[in-house]
Amino acid sequence: MRSKVLSGVALVLLAACFSPFAGGASPQEEKSGKLATASEEKQAPAVYRVEYTVRELEEGKRLNARSYKVLVRLQEWSRIRVGSRIPYATGYSGESSTSGTTTHPTQIQYQDVGINIDCRVKEQDDSGVVLETNFESSNLSQEGRNVGGVVNPIFRQVRAQAVAVVPLGKPTVIDVVDDVVSTHQYEIEVTVTQVK
């Protein structure tokens, strides 16, 4: 009688070990799961080509347009820097001579002027990608300001921050900025294309 009970217990234990509902995975299933996880980890994030076109307008008439392109990985920031460092004097000393007074700069400072663009593609859905843009344009005005005999340059600057849903492959205006001291207007257009 005792041997029958023991054999019944052994059958129950064997059935539990080989049952598909036992909760364990076969070696093949474990191996394929590890491979799938490894391939997901090695998969590189999507890459996009982002092309900015910056147009300067005056009363609706286009004065100029410039294009800037950059490759962007999903969720990562990319940066564009184009410009110059402009030296300007902040102080002068004068020397008298028979021909008059000659001034010489005593202090020089530098100002960066040009285009700065920071952008990031945050996510993609059926309607396009979410593009975050920080835009800055600066330049040196032709006129200067005379303060105490020193002509100080005037730097003009335009900044914009935009978060927009941009359809892939379609040029989209994401911002229009007015210059506060002139009738000029800046239009920022972007085209996003998925590379891989």
C-alpha positions in Angstrom: 0.0 0.0 0.0 2.8 2.4 0.9 4.6 1.8 -2.5 1.4 2.7 -4.3 1.2 6.0 -2.5 4.8 6.8 -3.2 4.4 6.0 -6.9 1.3 8.3 -7.0 3.4 11.1 -5.5 6.1 10.5 -8.0 3.7 10.7 -10.9 2.3 14.1 -9.6 5.8 15.5 -9.3 6.7 14.3 -12.8 3.6 15.8 -14.3 4.3 19.1 -12.6 7.8 19.2 -14.1 6.7 18.6 -17.6 3.5 20.5 -17.6 3.4 23.6 -20.0 1.8 25.5 -17.1 4.6 24.9 -14.7 5.9 28.5 -15.2 9.4 27.6 -16.4 10.8 28.2 -19.9 12.5 25.7 -22.0 16.2 26.2 -22.8 15.3 27.1 -26.4 12.8 29.7 -25.2 15.3 31.2 -22.7 17.9 31.3 -25.5 15.6 33.0 -28.0 14.5 35.5 -25.3 18.1 36.5 -24.6 18.8 36.9 -28.3 15.7 39.1 -28.7 16.7 41.3 -25.7 20.3 41.6 -27.1 19.1 42.6 -30.5 16.8 45.2 -29.0 19.7 46.7 -27.0 21.9 46.8 -30.1 19.3 48.5 -32.3 20.4 52.1 -32.9 17.9 55.0 -32.4 16.3 56.5 -35.5 18.3 59.2 -37.4 16.7 62.2 -39.0 18.0 64.9 -41.4 16.8 68.3 -40.2 17.0 71.1 -42.7 16.4 74.7 -41.6 15.7 77.5 -44.0 15.9 81.0 -42.5 14.4 83.8 -44.6 14.7 87.5 -43.8 11.8 89.5 -45.1 10.9 93.2 -45.3 7.3 94.1 -45.7 6.6 90.6 -47.2 9.5 90.9 -49.7 12.3 88.3 -49.3 15.7 89.9 -48.7 17.7 86.6 -48.3 17.4 83.0 -47.4 20.0 80.6 -45.9 19.8 76.8 -45.3 21.4 74.8 -42.5 21.3 70.9 -42.3 22.1 68.6 -39.5 21.7 64.9 -38.7 19.8 64.2 -35.4 19.4 61.0 -33.4 16.1 60.5 -31.7 16.1 62.1 -28.3 19.5 63.6 -28.7 20.4 67.3 -29.2 22.3 68.4 -32.3 23.9 71.9 -32.7 24.7 74.2 -35.6 27.2 77.1 -35.0 28.0 79.5 -37.9 29.5 83.0 -37.3 32.4 85.2 -36.4 33.9 86.8 -33.4 33.8 90.6 -33.9 36.4 92.7 -32.0 35.3 96.1 -30.8 37.0 98.8 -28.7 35.4 99.8 -25.3 38.0 102.5 -24.4 40.3 104.9 -26.1 43.2 107.1 -25.2 44.1 110.3 -27.0 47.5 111.7 -28.1 48.1 115.2 -29.2 50.3 116.1 -32.1 50.9 118.9 -34.5 48.3 117.3 -36.9 45.7 117.0 -34.1 44.5 114.4 -31.6 44.9 110.7 -32.4 42.9 108.1 -30.5 44.0 104.5 -29.8 41.9 101.7 -28.4 42.8 100.7 -24.9 40.4 97.9 -24.3 39.1 95.3 -26.8 36.2 92.9 -26.4 34.8 90.3 -28.7 31.2 89.5 -29.5 30.0 86.3 -31.3 27.6 87.0 -34.2 26.0 84.5 -36.6 23.5 81.7 -36.4 23.1 79.2 -33.5 20.5 76.4 -33.8 20.0 73.6 -31.2 17.4 70.9 -32.1 16.1 67.6 -30.9 13.6 65.1 -32.4 11.7 63.8 -29.4 9.2 61.3 -30.7 7.4 60.1 -33.8 3.8 59.2 -34.5 1.5 59.0 -37.5 1.3 62.7 -37.9 5.1 63.3 -37.9 7.8 64.0 -35.3 7.9 66.4 -32.4 10.8 68.8 -33.1 12.2 71.1 -30.4 14.2 74.1 -31.7 16.3 76.8 -30.0 17.2 79.5 -32.6 19.4 82.5 -32.2 20.6 85.0 -34.9 22.8 88.0 -34.2 24.6 90.5 -36.4 26.4 93.8 -36.2 24.4 96.9 -37.2 26.0 99.3 -39.7 25.6 102.3 -37.3 27.3 102.7 -34.0 26.5 104.9 -31.0 28.9 107.6 -29.9 29.2 107.7 -26.1 31.8 110.0 -24.7 33.9 110.0 -27.8 33.8 106.2 -28.1 31.7 104.7 -30.9 30.1 101.6 -29.5 28.8 99.0 -32.0 25.1 98.0 -32.0 24.5 94.2 -32.1 21.1 93.0 -33.2 19.8 89.7 -31.9 16.7 87.5 -32.6 15.9 84.5 -30.4 13.1 81.9 -30.7 12.1 78.6 -29.1 9.6 76.3 -30.7 8.2 72.9 -30.1 6.2 71.7 -33.2 4.8 68.6 -34.7 6.5 68.4 -38.2 5.3 66.0 -40.9 8.1 64.0 -42.4 9.3 65.3 -45.8 7.1 68.4 -45.8 8.5 71.9 -45.4 6.8 73.5 -42.4 7.1 77.0 -41.0 7.7 76.6 -37.2 8.1 80.3 -36.3 7.9 83.9 -37.6 9.7 86.6 -35.6 9.5 90.4 -36.0 12.6 92.6 -35.6 11.6 95.2 -32.9 13.8 98.0 -34.4 13.0 97.6 -38.1 10.3 96.3 -40.5 12.3 93.1 -41.0 10.8 89.7 -40.2 12.5 86.3 -39.8 10.7 83.1 -41.0 12.0 79.7 -39.8 11.1 76.8 -42.0 12.1 73.2 -41.4 12.0 69.9 -43.3 12.6 66.6 -41.4 13.4 63.4 -43.3 14.1 60.0 -41.7 17.5 58.6 -42.7 17.3 55.3 -40.9 
